[in-house]
């Protein structure tokens, strides 16, 4: 994919299309990786994002029961 480098204030940057942003789940920030002469943009992984809502839903559904009795 070919993208243009555009002026952004005193800096320069690239614009990513809405479809790319949605496809790769890019929101506010990306990780910038320099590897073997390439610049790689990676979405920031947030593995625990929204866990509080998920746990609250599990509790309201009664799905937060222990599967194994305490061994102590």
C-alpha positions as CSV (number, residue, x, y, z in Angstrom):
1,X,0.0,0.0,0.0
2,X,1.3,3.4,-0.9
3,X,0.6,6.3,1.4
4,X,1.8,10.0,1.3
5,X,3.8,11.7,3.9
6,X,1.9,14.9,4.9
7,X,2.8,18.0,6.8
8,X,1.3,18.0,10.4
9,X,2.4,21.3,12.1
10,X,6.2,21.3,12.2
11,X,6.3,17.6,11.8
12,X,5.4,15.1,9.1
13,X,3.2,12.0,9.3
14,X,1.1,9.5,7.4
15,X,-2.7,9.2,7.3
16,X,-4.3,5.8,7.7
17,X,-7.7,5.1,6.3
18,X,-10.7,4.4,8.5
19,X,-10.8,0.8,7.1
20,X,-7.2,0.1,8.2
21,X,-7.8,1.6,11.6
22,X,-10.9,-0.5,12.1
23,X,-9.4,-3.7,10.6
24,X,-6.3,-3.6,12.9
25,X,-8.1,-2.1,15.9
26,X,-6.0,1.0,16.0
27,X,-7.4,3.7,18.3
28,X,-5.2,6.4,19.9
29,X,-1.7,4.9,20.0
30,X,0.4,2.4,18.1
31,X,3.7,0.7,18.9
32,X,6.5,1.7,16.5
33,X,9.0,-1.1,15.8
34,X,12.2,-0.7,13.8
35,X,13.2,-4.1,12.4
36,X,15.6,-5.0,9.6
37,X,15.3,-1.7,7.8
38,X,11.5,-1.6,8.2
39,X,9.2,0.5,10.3
40,X,6.3,-1.6,11.7
41,X,3.2,-0.1,13.2
42,X,1.5,-2.4,15.7
43,X,-1.7,-1.9,17.6
44,X,-1.1,-1.7,21.3
45,X,-2.4,-4.9,22.9
46,X,-4.5,-4.4,26.0
47,X,-5.2,-8.0,27.1
48,X,-7.0,-7.0,30.3
49,X,-9.1,-4.2,28.8
50,X,-12.7,-4.4,29.9
51,X,-12.1,-7.2,32.3
52,X,-14.0,-5.3,35.0
53,X,-17.2,-5.3,32.9
54,X,-16.7,-8.9,32.0
55,X,-16.3,-9.9,35.6
56,X,-19.4,-7.9,36.6
57,X,-21.4,-9.7,33.9
58,X,-20.1,-13.1,35.1
59,X,-21.2,-12.2,38.6
60,X,-24.6,-11.1,37.6
61,X,-25.0,-14.4,35.6
62,X,-23.8,-16.5,38.5
63,X,-20.8,-17.7,36.5
64,X,-18.2,-16.7,39.0
65,X,-18.2,-19.8,41.1
66,X,-15.1,-21.8,42.1
67,X,-14.5,-24.8,39.9
68,X,-12.2,-26.5,42.4
69,X,-12.6,-26.5,46.1
70,X,-9.8,-24.9,48.1
71,X,-6.9,-27.3,48.6
72,X,-5.8,-25.6,51.8
